[in-house]
Amino acid sequence: MAWEAAMHDHRKLGRELGLFDTDPLIGAGLPFWLPAGAAVRHALEEYLRELERRAGYSHVYSPVLGKRELYEISGHWSHYRDGMYPPMEVGGEQVVLRPSLCPHHALLYRSRGRSYRELPLRLAELGGQYRTELSGVLGGLTRVRAMQLNDAHIFCTPDQAAAEARAALAMIRQAYAALGIEPARYRLSLPGPARPGSAGKYVGDPQIWDQAAAMLAGILDDSGLPWEAGQGEAAFYGPKIDVQVADAAEREATLSTVQVDFYQPDRFGLQYTGADGGRHRPVMVHRSIVGSMERAVAHLIERHGGAFPDWLAPEQLVVLPVTDAQAAAAASVCGHATGLGLRARVAGPDSGTLNRRIRSSRLVPYQAVIGGREAAAGQVAVRLRDGRRLPSLPAAAALAGIAAHVAAHRIDLWDAA
């Protein structure tokens, strides 16, 4: 078991597969993405953006810097300062690399007047955030100092909050199904012994915390999910649902979260005009479907051992001409595949024997072999990563079938059935 865990450790496997690496001149906890890893990340990002778009989210961009005062208002400066980079003096002002996106999104919300008619307002961003993780806990992609977070904040009326949090949890489960992720457990993260409102770790009215915790517990119960409470695991401004996953060594980490926040809307003076014409305070639901791109890809590397679902794979199709005589046919098939949006390449005889090329492409979901017979007939003989071999098919039909399967974001392989 320990051997298998070591083989699937993303720090080892990710480098062997050319997904990411590090360099001392960039620094610890600051990995860079190589082309294959960038392809995986891009596919994941595009999937998440489309999932959010279909769910009614609007995508935004916000700066990775903010004035120190911004984080004093949000509470991060007093409750999370040890995890933040020190302020930089710029033009007589102190600016900070953001540790979180939520203060920026609060300002986006209040950039103009809001009516109850436009709520819930769902703002999503794939944005950078920065934390001064200690050197001893840094490792691969799971604990880093700069990360790209799949984040969103939903501004809604109090009576909409439960439905929005429930929908966010459903989105997480939908994404996990497409990614082949198995949650280790669902945790309702609550404050520790120091109650909210005291001088300790947590802020706000204890009654509001109890209300938010009861709401999240009801959502978990209504979803039919087993869960357990995690004392002392809450964010400083509110309780949250944490979706825990386990790595190859069975170590747990939080991948996805849903949080209900009554605190920051009050701190930033957020308002909306209600049906009664009066001013009301919105609720802020924080939600991340897969957390940071770094931690999500680290988990996917270990979960799949590098054999990603076809829609995530760095290379989805490799075209294998048996001899140089089929080079033109292979180039044509590869060009057609690329035109359909597939990540494809040709591995010709100059890369070795056919068997050697097949072995070196063992993690590619689909291999299209073209011999003399296939080239003459405009066909390909498709081999699947799991060892299955399909009968020769017209190249256009095979590529169309593979492309349709990739677009469906499934975790199995296309079989032409």
C-alpha positions in Angstrom: 0.0 0.0 0.0 2.8 2.4 0.9 4.5 1.5 -2.5 1.3 2.3 -4.4 0.9 5.6 -2.5 4.4 6.6 -3.4 3.8 5.7 -7.1 0.8 7.9 -7.1 2.2 10.8 -5.1 1.5 13.8 -7.3 4.9 15.4 -6.4 6.6 12.4 -8.1 4.2 11.5 -10.8 3.5 15.1 -11.8 7.1 15.7 -12.5 7.6 12.4 -14.3 4.6 13.2 -16.6 5.9 16.7 -17.3 2.9 18.4 -15.7 4.7 20.9 -13.4 8.0 21.7 -11.8 9.8 24.1 -9.5 13.0 26.1 -9.6 14.9 27.6 -6.7 15.2 31.0 -8.5 11.4 31.2 -8.5 11.1 30.0 -4.9 9.6 27.4 -2.7 5.8 27.0 -2.9 5.7 28.6 -6.4 5.4 25.8 -8.9 5.2 26.5 -12.6 3.0 24.6 -15.1 4.5 22.8 -18.0 2.6 22.5 -21.3 1.0 19.1 -20.4 -0.1 20.4 -16.9 -1.3 23.7 -18.4 -3.5 21.7 -20.8 -5.1 19.8 -17.9 -5.6 23.0 -16.0 -7.1 24.9 -19.0 -9.6 22.0 -19.6 -10.6 22.1 -15.9 -11.0 25.9 -16.0 -13.1 25.9 -19.1 -15.3 23.2 -17.7 -15.9 25.1 -14.5 -16.6 28.4 -16.3 -19.2 26.7 -18.4 -20.7 25.0 -15.5 -21.0 28.3 -13.7 -22.3 30.1 -16.8 -25.1 27.6 -17.1 -26.0 28.1 -13.4 -26.4 31.8 -13.8 -23.1 33.1 -12.7 -21.4 36.3 -14.1 -17.6 36.2 -14.4 -15.5 39.1 -13.2 -11.9 40.0 -12.8 -10.4 41.9 -9.8 -6.9 43.0 -8.9 -4.6 40.8 -6.9 -3.6 43.8 -4.8 -5.6 45.9 -2.3 -5.0 48.6 0.2 -4.3 47.4 3.7 -7.4 49.2 4.8 -9.5 46.8 2.6 -8.4 43.8 4.7 -8.8 45.7 7.9 -12.5 46.2 7.0 -13.0 42.6 5.9 -11.3 41.3 9.1 -8.5 39.5 7.4 -5.9 41.9 8.8 -6.7 41.2 12.4 -7.6 37.5 12.0 -5.4 36.3 9.2 -2.4 38.6 9.2 0.1 35.8 9.9 -0.9 34.2 6.6 -0.6 37.4 4.5 2.3 38.9 2.7 3.6 42.1 4.4 2.4 45.4 3.0 4.3 47.2 0.2 4.7 51.0 0.3 3.5 52.4 -3.0 2.9 56.1 -3.5 2.6 56.7 0.2 0.0 53.9 0.6 0.3 50.4 1.9 -0.9 47.7 -0.5 -1.1 44.0 0.1 -1.3 40.8 -2.0 -4.7 39.5 -1.4 -5.2 36.4 0.7 -8.8 36.0 -0.4 -11.1 37.2 -3.2 -14.2 37.9 -1.1 -13.3 41.6 -0.1 -12.9 42.5 -3.7 -16.2 40.9 -4.7 -17.9 42.8 -1.8 -16.7 46.0 -3.4 -17.8 44.8 -6.9 -21.3 44.4 -5.4 -21.4 47.8 -3.8 -20.1 49.5 -6.9 -23.6 50.6 -7.7 -27.1 50.4 -6.1 -28.8 47.0 -6.0 -32.5 46.0 -6.0 -34.0 42.8 -4.7 -35.1 42.2 -8.3 -31.5 41.5 -9.3 -30.8 39.1 -6.4 -29.4 36.6 -6.2 -26.3 38.1 -7.8 -23.7 35.4 -8.5 -20.2 36.6 -9.2 -17.5 34.1 -10.1 -13.8 34.5 -10.7 -10.8 32.3 -11.3 -8.4 34.6 -9.4 -5.0 34.6 -7.8 -4.6 34.7 -4.0 -1.4 34.6 -2.0 -0.5 33.2 1.4 2.8 33.0 3.3 2.7 29.2 4.0 5.6 28.1 6.1 8.4 26.2 4.3 7.8 23.0 6.3 4.3 22.5 5.0 5.0 23.3 1.4 4.7 20.4 -1.1 4.1 20.0 -4.8 0.8 21.6 -5.7 -1.1 21.0 -2.5 0.4 23.7 -0.3 1.7 26.7 -2.3 2.2 30.4 -1.7 0.4 31.6 -4.9 -2.7 29.9 -6.1 -5.5 30.3 -8.6 -8.8 29.9 -6.8 -12.1 28.8 -8.4 -14.1 31.2 -6.3 -17.6 32.7 -6.3 -19.7 34.9 -4.1 -23.5 35.0 -4.2 -25.2 38.0 -2.8 -28.8 37.2 -2.0 -31.7 38.0 0.3 -31.8 36.1 3.6 -34.7 33.9 2.4 -32.7 32.9 -0.7 -29.5 31.9 1.1 -30.4 28.3 1.9 -31.4 27.6 -1.7 -28.2 29.2 -3.1 -26.0 27.2 -0.7 -27.9 24.0 -1.6 -27.4 24.7 -5.3 -23.7 25.3 -4.7 -23.3 22.0 -3.0 -25.1 20.3 -5.9 -22.7 21.9 -8.4 -19.8 20.5 -6.3 -21.3 17.0 -6.5 -21.9 17.4 -10.3 -18.3 18.4 -10.9 -17.0 15.6 -8.8 -18.9 13.1 -10.9 -17.3 14.5 -14.1 -13.9 14.5 -12.5 -14.1 11.1 -10.9 -13.5 12.5 -7.4 -14.7 10.6 -4.4 -15.3 12.7 -1.3 -13.7 11.3 1.9 -16.3 13.0 4.0 -18.5 16.1 4.4 -17.7 18.3 7.3 -19.7 21.1 8.9 -16.9 23.3 10.1 -17.9 25.1 13.3 -16.2 27.5 15.7 -14.0 26.1 18.5 -14.3 26.9 22.3 -13.9 30.6 21.7 -17.4 31.7 20.8 -18.0 34.3 18.1 -18.2 37.8 19.5 -15.4 37.2 22.0 -11.8 38.5 21.6 -10.8 35.2 20.0 -10.6 33.7 16.5 -14.2 34.3 15.4 -16.2 37.5 14.8 -19.9 38.4 14.7 -23.1 37.7 16.6 -23.3 34.2 18.1 -27.0 34.0 17.2 -26.1 34.7 13.6 -23.5 31.9 13.7 -26.1 29.5 15.1 -28.5 30.5 12.4 -25.9 29.9 9.6 -24.8 26.6 11.1 -28.4 25.3 11.3 -28.9 26.3 7.7 -25.9 24.4 6.5 -26.7 21.3 8.6 -30.2 21.3 7.1 -28.7 21.5 3.6 -26.5 18.5 4.3 -29.4 16.6 5.7 -31.7 17.4 2.8 -29.1 16.3 0.4 -28.9 12.9 2.1 -25.2 13.2 2.8 -23.5 11.8 5.9 -21.6 14.5 7.6 -19.8 15.3 10.8 -19.1 18.4 12.8 -15.6 19.9 12.8 -15.1 22.0 15.9 -12.6 24.8 15.4 -12.5 24.5 11.6 -14.8 27.4 10.7 -13.7 30.5 8.9 -13.3 33.5 11.2 -16.5 35.1 9.8 -18.8 32.1 9.6 -19.4 28.3 9.5 -18.9 26.3 6.3 -19.4 23.0 4.6 -16.0 21.5 3.8 -15.8 18.7 1.3 -12.8 16.6 2.3 -10.7 14.4 0.0 -7.9 12.0 0.7 -4.6 11.8 -1.1 -2.7 8.6 -2.0 -1.3 8.4 1.5 -4.9 8.8 3.0 -4.1 12.3 4.3 -7.2 14.5 4.2 -7.5 18.0 2.8 -10.3 20.4 2.1 -11.0 20.7 -1.6 -14.4 22.4 -1.9 -16.4 24.8 0.4 -19.8 26.4 0.9 -19.9 29.2 3.4 -22.7 31.5 4.7 -21.5 34.9 5.7 -23.5 37.6 7.5 -20.4 39.4 8.7 -18.7 40.9 5.7 -21.9 42.4 4.2 -22.3 44.3 7.4 -18.6 45.3 7.5 -18.8 46.7 4.0 -22.2 48.3 4.4 -23.7 46.2 1.6 -27.4 47.0 0.8 -30.2 46.3 -1.6 -33.5 48.0 -2.0 -36.3 45.7 -1.0 -39.9 45.4 -2.3 -40.9 47.7 0.6 -38.6 50.4 -0.7 -36.4 50.1 2.4 -32.7 49.3 2.7 -31.8 45.7 3.6 -28.6 43.8 4.2 -27.8 40.9 1.8 -26.3 37.6 2.8 -23.0 36.6 1.2 -22.6 32.9 0.2 -19.0 31.9 -0.5 -18.5 28.9 -2.8 -15.6 27.1 -4.4 -16.4 24.1 -6.6 -12.9 22.6 -6.6 -10.8 25.0 -4.6 -7.5 26.1 -6.1 -6.4 24.8 -9.5 -3.2 23.6 -7.8 -4.8 21.5 -5.1 -7.5 20.2 -7.5 -4.9 19.0 -10.1 -2.8 17.5 -7.4 -5.7 15.4 -6.3 -6.6 14.5 -9.8 -3.1 13.3 -10.5 -3.2 11.0 -7.5 -6.8 9.9 -8.0 -6.2 8.8 -11.6 -2.5 8.0 -11.5 -2.0 10.2 -14.5 -4.7 8.4 -16.6 -7.1 11.4 -16.6 -10.7 11.3 -18.0 -10.4 11.9 -21.7 -11.7 15.4 -21.5 -8.9 16.4 -19.0 -6.0 14.4 -20.5 -3.1 16.5 -21.7 -3.1 14.5 -25.0 -6.4 12.9 -26.0 -5.4 11.2 -29.2 -2.1 10.0 -30.6 -2.0 9.0 -34.3 0.3 6.1 -35.1 1.3 5.5 -38.7 2.7 2.0 -39.0 5.3 3.1 -41.5 6.4 6.3 -43.2 4.1 5.5 -46.1 1.1 6.4 -43.9 2.6 9.7 -42.8 0.4 11.9 -45.0 -2.8 10.0 -43.8 -1.7 10.4 -40.2 -1.1 14.1 -40.6 -4.6 14.5 -42.2 -6.3 12.6 -39.3 -4.4 14.6 -36.7 -5.3 17.9 -38.4 -9.0 16.8 -38.5 -8.8 15.9 -34.8 -7.3 19.2 -33.9 -10.0 21.0 -35.9 -12.6 19.2 -33.7 -10.9 20.6 -30.6 -9.0 17.5 -29.6 -5.5 17.6 -28.3 -3.8 15.3 -30.8 -0.3 14.6 -32.2 1.3 12.2 -34.6 3.9 9.7 -33.3 5.7 8.4 -36.4 8.2 5.6 -37.0 11.1 7.9 -36.2 10.0 7.6 -32.5 10.5 3.8 -32.5 8.6 0.6 -33.3 4.9 0.6 -33.3 4.8 -1.4 -30.0 7.2 1.0 -28.4 5.1 4.0 -29.5 2.0 2.3 -28.1 3.7 1.7 -24.8 5.0 5.3 -24.5 1.5 6.6 -25.1 -0.1 4.3 -22.6 -1.8 7.2 -20.7 -3.3 8.7 -23.8 -7.0 7.8 -23.9 -7.1 7.0 -27.6 -4.6 5.7 -30.1 -5.4 5.7 -33.8 -3.3 3.2 -35.7 -3.0 3.7 -39.5 -1.6 0.9 -41.6 -1.6 0.5 -45.3 -5.2 -0.9 -45.4 -6.5 1.9 -43.1 -4.8 4.6 -45.1 -6.2 3.3 -48.4 -9.8 3.1 -46.9 -9.7 6.4 -45.0 -10.0 4.5 -41.7 -8.3 4.2 -38.3 -7.9 1.3 -36.0 -8.6 2.7 -32.5 -7.0 1.3 -29.4 -8.3 2.5 -26.0 -6.1 3.2 -23.0 -7.7 0.3 -21.1 -6.5 -2.2 -23.7 -9.6 -2.6 -25.8 -9.3 -2.5 -29.6 -12.1 -1.4 -31.8 -12.6 -2.6 -35.4 -11.3 -0.3 -38.1 -13.7 2.7 -38.5 -13.9 5.6 -41.0 -11.6 8.2 -39.6 -14.2 11.0 -39.6 -16.7 8.9 -37.7 -14.2 7.8 -35.1 -13.0 11.4 -34.5 -16.6 12.7 -34.3 -17.4 10.0 -31.7 -14.4 10.7 -29.6 -15.0 14.5 -29.8 -18.6 14.1 -28.7 -17.6 11.9 -25.8 -15.0 14.4 -24.7 -17.6 17.2 -24.9 -19.9 15.2 -22.6 -17.3 15.3 -19.7 -17.6 11.7 -18.7 -15.1 9.6 -16.8 -15.4 6.4 -19.0 -13.9 6.0 -22.5 -15.7 6.1 -25.8 -16.3 2.7 -27.3 -18.2 3.3 -30.5 -21.0 1.1 -29.3 
